[in-house]
């Protein structure tokens, strides 16, 4: 299996969904297999839940300050002769993200979407399968985690967020840049699917499809907000339901407002469901409900969702699609009804199903994983563009047995 660090390589990805009550269709998570080191005796590990809004990499590993006791059967730092823990006084232990510990290690505590993970910052060397040395790189070695379901198989969280050029880059960003752009990784591509028993490809370099056919649309990747912003910002200007543009949703609702995390729009596979700026979300929710109510839908309540209706056959046939309009003319991402709504069992009446709008209000708009299903995305980091086109993403997958 090719390494995620090898040039022009494709790494297997499987869409996985967390089990929960009520039983429902969840947004996919990317799961990629990567060989971390090819030194004699060094381990191969599996990395799960890839995200595009972060540059951090977190892997489950043995604890160096517990005599390298093996906590994860997939990866033991003692098997790698180049593995070292970063000292708390190192320049790489940036106080904005890490905290020096009393035992001189550099600790982190990370929380997102209900997931919590803590551990230490470490460094190792990467080698491609053809023997080419890629040099040292930093990653988080997790010792404790909450709501990370690896099923005893997957070892951590990877990221393909941008490395923002800095006048005085930190050691961590220098190493990330060395493994990424300096080794030809100026583009990558993925195509999400919903089946849990199949795996697909995360493509890099020369293995990335060339987006030259008329079916592709593109939007510009906007400049980062600050030196440590690894997200892919895009210019969202409007929303349509079906063929009707929602005039009450204006571009000002998606404008970026400084470095405080408010406003703007990013594309992130690490976010399961789309988050929409609160003002725009309420317009969309009301428009969806108005359309469904006009056709006799019955509204019901469901925890964590703003709009749910009873999913009769008639109502399911009336669920609308949604289009996200970007600043470039004709650049719009069409989200089908199957990926705009979640169909789940009605746990209150113990019978039938309900359909819930798979979006939530928030401070910033984030185009999440479910709304990216069955769309090919190509990230051109050199040209600062994201290309996308509809595609049946299961076509290049294989069955997991």
N, C-alpha and C positions, 0 to 999 in steps of 0.2 A: 504494500500500500504506500503510495507516494507521500512524502512529508508535506505538511502544510507550508513549510518554509522553502520547499524546492521550487525552482523557477519553472514556469510553464507547467505546473502540476495540477491535477484535479484530486481533491480529497472527498471521500464519500460523505454524504450528508443524509441523515434520516430525519423526517419530520416526526416529532414525538409530542404527545399530549399528556398533561398531568391528569391523574384520576381524581375525581372530586364528586361530592354529592351536592346537587343532583347530577346524575350522569348526563353528560352533554358533549357536544363537539367543541373541542378547545382549539385555540390558535396553535399553529405548529411552532416547534422550537428547532433550530438548526442543530444537528449533532454531527460533528466531523471527527474522523479518525486521523490522528497525526503521529508520525514517528518523531519523537523529540530528540533522540540522539542515536547515532549509529556507531558510537565507540564500542569496542569489545566489552560485553557484559552490561552495557547501558540499557535502560528499559525503553520499551515502547509504551506509549500511553494513549488513552482515548480522551478527547476533549469534547465537551458538550455545550450546547446553548450558546452559539456564536451570536454576537451583537455588533451592530454597526455604529452605535452612539458612544462607545467607550473604547479607550485604548488599553485598558487593563486586561491582564490575563491572570486567571486564578485557577490553580490546579490543586487537587487533593494530594497530599504528600505526607511522608513521615516527618515527625518533628525533630529537628536537629538538637533541640535542647531537652529531648527525652531519650538520649543515647541512640538517636535514630531508630526508635521503636517503630516498627512498620504498622502504620494506621490504615493504609490503603494497599490492597493487593496488586493494584495496577501500577503503582509507582513508588519506588523506594529511593530516596536521595542517596543512600549509601551505595547504590549500584552505579552511580555516575561519578567518575573520578574528578570531574570539573565542577561539580555542584558546590556552591558556597552560599552561606547566609550573608546578607548585606548587613554591615555593622550600623548601629544606630547613629554613629557620627559621620557616616558616608554622605557625600554630596547627593547620592541617589535617594537618600532617605528624606525626601522633601517633606517638611513639617506641615504643608497644606494637606497632604494625603496620608502621611504615615506618622507614627509616634515611636520614638526611641523607647526601648524597654529597659528595665533594670538589669537584665541579663545581656545587654548590649545588642540585642537584635532589633530590627526595624519592623514594627507591627502595623497592621492595617485592620480596619473594621469597616465592612461594606454592607449597605442595606439598599435593596431596590426591589420593587414589586413584591414585597412580602418575603423576599429571600434575604437571609443574613449570613454573612461569612466573615471569618476572622482568621488571621494567620500572620506570617512574616514575609517580607520581601527577600527574594533569593536571586541568584544569578547562575546561569549555566551556559554551555556552549552548544550551538546547533551545527549539525553536519547533514548535508544532503545525502540522499541514497547513493549518488554517484561519487561520494567521498569528498566533495567540495566543502571546505570549512566556511561557515557563515559567521563565525565569531560568537562573542558573548551576547546574551540577552537577559533581560530582567523579567521575572514573573512573580505572582503572588503564590505562596505555598500555604494552602488553607489547612487549618487544623480543626476548626469547628464550623459547621454550617447548619442552617435551618431552612427547610423547604427547598432542598436541592435533592431531587429524586434521581439518583444515578443508577438505581437497580443493580448495584454491584458491578457495573460495567463502565460507565463514563466517569472520567476523573476530574473534570473541571469546566471552567468557562473561558472561552477565547474571545478575542475581539479583532475586528478589522477596521477600527476607527482610524481617522486621519492622524498623521503626525504633522503638527503645524510647525513650519520653519520658525526658528527662534534665533535672535541675535546672539544669545549665549545659551545654547541648548543644554539641558540637563544630561547627565550620563545616561539616564534611562531613555530619553528621547533619541539620543545619539545612537544607542544600540538598536532601538526599534527601527530607526531610519536605515541603519546599515543592513539589517536583515530584509527590510521591505524594499524601498525605492532603489537603493543602490544595487540590488540584485534582480532588477527587472520587474518587480511587482508594481507596475504602474496601472494595472487594471485587475479587476476581479468580477466574477459574475455568479449569480445564483438564481434558482427558480424553485420557489416553495410549493409544496403539495401537502395534502391533508392526510394521506394514508399513513398509519402508524407501523405498518409491516413492510415498508419499502425504504430504500435508501437511494439518494441521488448524488449530485456532484456540486462541490464548490470549486469553481474554476479560477485559475490564476494565469497571468502572463499570456503566452501564445495559445493556451487552451481556451481562452475567452472568445466567445462568438463575436464576429465582427458585425457591429450594428449598422449595416449598410442598406438593408432592405427597407422598402417604403413603410412597412408595418411598425417600425421603431419610431418612437417620439423621444425627445430629449429635453432636459431642463438643466440649468446651470447650478453647480455646487457653489453656494455663496461663501464668502470668506468666513473664517472662524471668528468667534466672538472674542477669544483670548487665547493665549499661548497653550493652554491645557485643554482646549475645547476640541475633542476628537469627533464630534457629531457631523453628520452630512446635512447641512442647512440648504433648503430649497425655497423658492419664492412661490408660495401658494396664494392665489388671488381670488378664487371663487369656488362654489360648489353647485352641482346640479343634481336633481333627483329625476331619474328617467331622462326625458328630453327637455325638462324645464329647468332653466337657470334660476337659482334662488337669489333674487335681487336684493334681499335683505342681508345677504352675506357679502360683505365687501372686503377688498384687499387690506384695508386698515385693521381688520380683525386678526390678521396674521403677520402684522409688522413686528419686527424684532425691536425689543425695548431694553437695550443695554446688556450687561453681562450677568443679570440676576436670575436668568433662567426663565424669564417670562417672555411671552410673545414668540413670533417666528414659527417655523415649521421644519421638522427634521424627519428623515426616513430612518427607521430603526427596526431591524428584525428581532432585537432583544425585547421589544415591547409587544406583548401578545395581541392586545386589541388597540385600535386607534384611539388616541386621545385628541380631542378637538378643543380649541380655545373656547372658553365657556360661553361667550356671547354668540359665537357662531354655532356651537353645539345646540343651544336652545332653539335657534331658528330651524336647524335641521330636524331636531326631534319633533317640533310642532308641525313641520311640513310633512314628515313621514306619517305622524298620527292623523293629520287631516286627510291625507290620501287614503289611508287604511280605513278610517272611520267612515269615509264616503262610500266605501264598499262593504260596510256592515261588520267590520272587525270589532271584537270585544276586547277592551283593554284589561289587563290583569297586572298585579303587583309581583315583583320578583326582586329579592334582595340583591343589591349591587348593580342593578340595571335601571335606567331611567324610563325606558319604554319597552313594554312587553305586551303581546296580544295572544289570544288563544289561536293556536296554529291549526285551524281547520283546513281542509283541502282547498276551499275557496279562498281563504286568506293567504295561504302559502302561494297560490297562483297570482296574488296581487302584490307580493312583496316587491318594492322598487329596487332598481339599481342606483348607484351613486357615482358621480364623476367628480374628481378633484382637478381643478383647472390651475395650471401653472402659468407663470408670467409669459412664457413663450407661446406664440400663436399655435393652436392645434395641439399643444402639449397637455393632454389630460389623461389621468389614470382612471380607468373605469373599474368600479368594484361591483361585481355581480351580486344579486340578492343572496346567493349561497354563502357569500363571504361578508355580507353586510349584516346578516342576522345569524344568531345562534339558536338552533332548535334544541329544546331540552324538555325533559319530562316535567309535568306539573306535579311537584311534590306536595302541594297543599291539597289539591282535590284528589290526588292519587290516581288520576286518570287523564289520558290525553297528553298533548304536548303544547308548549308555548313557544313563541318566536320572540327573541329579544334583540333590540338594536345593539350591535356589537361595537359600541363606541361609548366613551365616557368624557365628561367635561374636564378641563384642566387649564393650567396657566399657559401651556405651550402646546401647539399641535404636533402630534407625533403619529406618523403613518406607520401603523403596527403590522405585525406579521400576518394576521389573518387576512387583512385587506391587501396583502401582497401575493396571496396564493394565486397560482396559475398566471403569473406575470414574470417574464424574464427581465431581470435587472442586470445591467452592465455598468459598473462604476469605472469611469475613465479619470484616474487621479491626475494624470499629466495634463489633460485637457479641461479639468474641472467640470465634467459633465456626467450626468446619470442618464443612460438610455434605458428605455423600457418598452416592452411589447407583450401582447397577450400570447400565451403559450400553454399547451397542455403539458404541465410539468412532470406528469407521471411517465411520459414517453421515454425519458432517459434514465428512469429509475430501474432498480432491480429488486426482486423479492428477497426479504430477509427471512431466512429459515433458522 
